[in-house]
């Protein structure tokens, strides 16, 4: 399948890599299919979550464990059921990143992670009921702590 991207032009993606969001993302409830572009490497932990059918919708995302090793979101049974999770090891987390003009102040949303059943490619954004996580967690500050 070929998708169009305002940022990357035309991209060929295997259909089995499409991640379905039955409920969409907050603010983008009508967009149900995304693809993850880019691979995490030592020099670049960022990826792009790109809408399959909308060339203008693309989010920078990061695996929160890359910069916050002790991240431990609690996911309730209702969410696990909606995502058809049979084995907890199939769960993958992503955080949406905001990159302001001053890149050193980039943040990740740890309070509203994207939870993915990686085995079935079904996902949803979850709002955690945990005050230790914020919607604007400073990525580089946390990486310095872990270094």
Beta strands, then each sheet from edge to edge (+ up, - down):
strand 1: 2-5
strand 2: 9-12
strand 3: 19-20
strand 4: 33-37
strand 5: 46-51
strand 6: 58-62
strand 7: 91-98
strand 8: 107-108
strand 9: 114-117
strand 10: 122-125
strand 11: 137-138
sheet 1: 1+ 2-
sheet 2: 3+ 4- 5+ 6- 7+ 8- 11+
sheet 3: 3+ 4- 5+ 6- 7+ 9- 10+
end
